[in-house]
Amino acid sequence: MAKNRFSKAWLDQHRNDPYVKQAQARGYRSRAAFKLIEIDQEDRLIRPGSLVVDLGSTPGAWSQVLRERLATGAGGIRGRIVALDLLPMDPIADVEFLLGDFREDAVLAELSARLGGERADLIVSDMAPNLSGVATADAARMADLIELAVAFAIDHLKPEGALLVKCFHGSGYSQLVERFKQVFLRVAPRKPKASRDKSAETYLLGRGLKPAALAQARQQAQTAPVPPAPLVGPV
Ligand SMILES: C[S@@+](CC[C@H](N)C(=O)[O-])C[C@H]1O[C@@H](n2cnc3c(N)ncnc32)[C@H](O)[C@@H]1O
């Protein structure tokens, strides 16, 4: 890491941040854990037995929270967690990790294959592009990721499922809310306390797919290419 990549002010703020201290004390890989914990306390998104997809999972704090919520007490989990990031993630027990860029068709196909036709109860996306500092370009790249997450949700979410995405409150935000309203029955913004006040970061929660989105998913499934027959038949 470059010696002066973080300013002294940023380092001081990080060191004194109560969420950083709590994350360290509780063994979370980042303070981001508390954003999901807080949203889940309000919205009860993570339920035992759920299939959850964690997009943009590295370093893994959200996956840790998901695992805690699905833990059985007997050492395993009830449900499934499938995580994806373009950066490697240190393993977490019972979390299936896929390394790849969510914008690539091959990665999307692999993620779909991992789900094996099962629809998810919950899709969470904390994905964020590397910021260039050019607000409009950054907002456009964020919007692309969110649109892909919405398309993925239409194809892979249960009708009563939920999609939670990170977004920026700024240019393009109202269009994003409109897009969520086209797809979901209930849409709500969420700004957990662990998300810094001065950050444009916020979250959007969509619950329950609208009939039109479900119809689109069914049509998609009918027109999807038939998987190739196995090369070796029964003997
Ligand atoms: C804020 S971090 C996520 C933190 C994570 N939720 C946690 O609790 O540890 C954002 C992540 O999104 C990932 N990301 C950004 N663009 C991506 C893409 N196109 N495909 C997959 N992951 C992406 C980044 O690599 C980064 O690890």
The ligand as an SDF file (V2000), in Angstrom:
LIG
                    3D

 27 29  0  0  0  0  0  0  0  0999 V2000
  -17.5990   -2.2950    0.4240 C   0  0  0  0  0  0  0  0  0  0  0  0
  -16.8660   -3.7370   -0.1490 S   0  0  0  0  0  0  0  0  0  0  0  0
  -17.9120   -4.9850    0.4950 C   0  0  0  0  0  0  0  0  0  0  0  0
  -17.7420   -5.2580    1.9600 C   0  0  0  0  0  0  0  0  0  0  0  0
  -18.4820   -6.5060    2.3840 C   0  0  0  0  0  0  0  0  0  0  0  0
  -19.9190   -6.3580    2.3220 N   0  0  0  0  0  0  0  0  0  0  0  0
  -18.1130   -6.8920    3.7970 C   0  0  0  0  0  0  0  0  0  0  0  0
  -18.9960   -6.8480    4.6420 O   0  0  0  0  0  0  0  0  0  0  0  0
  -16.9830   -7.2840    4.0380 O   0  0  0  0  0  0  0  0  0  0  0  0
  -17.3210   -3.7310   -1.8490 C   0  0  0  0  0  0  0  0  0  0  0  0
  -16.8790   -4.9640   -2.5940 C   0  0  0  0  0  0  0  0  0  0  0  0
  -17.5060   -4.9610   -3.8820 O   0  0  0  0  0  0  0  0  0  0  0  0
  -16.6440   -5.6550   -4.7390 C   0  0  0  0  0  0  0  0  0  0  0  0
  -17.0090   -5.3980   -6.1440 N   0  0  0  0  0  0  0  0  0  0  0  0
  -17.0110   -4.2080   -6.7840 C   0  0  0  0  0  0  0  0  0  0  0  0
  -17.3450   -4.3790   -8.0720 N   0  0  0  0  0  0  0  0  0  0  0  0
  -17.5760   -5.7030   -8.2360 C   0  0  0  0  0  0  0  0  0  0  0  0
  -17.9620   -6.5000   -9.3550 C   0  0  0  0  0  0  0  0  0  0  0  0
  -18.1470   -5.9560  -10.5660 N   0  0  0  0  0  0  0  0  0  0  0  0
  -18.0970   -7.8330   -9.1940 N   0  0  0  0  0  0  0  0  0  0  0  0
  -17.8850   -8.3960   -7.9700 C   0  0  0  0  0  0  0  0  0  0  0  0
  -17.5320   -7.6950   -6.8710 N   0  0  0  0  0  0  0  0  0  0  0  0
  -17.3740   -6.3610   -7.0010 C   0  0  0  0  0  0  0  0  0  0  0  0
  -15.2640   -5.1100   -4.3620 C   0  0  0  0  0  0  0  0  0  0  0  0
  -14.2390   -5.9650   -4.8090 O   0  0  0  0  0  0  0  0  0  0  0  0
  -15.3690   -5.0250   -2.8410 C   0  0  0  0  0  0  0  0  0  0  0  0
  -14.8110   -6.1540   -2.2250 O   0  0  0  0  0  0  0  0  0  0  0  0
  1  2  1  0
  2  3  1  0
  2 10  1  0
  3  4  1  0
  4  5  1  0
  5  6  1  0
  5  7  1  0
  7  8  2  0
  7  9  1  0
 10 11  1  0
 11 12  1  0
 11 26  1  0
 12 13  1  0
 13 14  1  0
 13 24  1  0
 14 15  1  0
 14 23  1  0
 15 16  2  0
 16 17  1  0
 17 18  1  0
 17 23  2  0
 18 19  1  0
 18 20  2  0
 20 21  1  0
 21 22  2  0
 22 23  1  0
 24 25  1  0
 24 26  1  0
 26 27  1  0
M  CHG  2   2   1   9  -1
M  END
$$$$
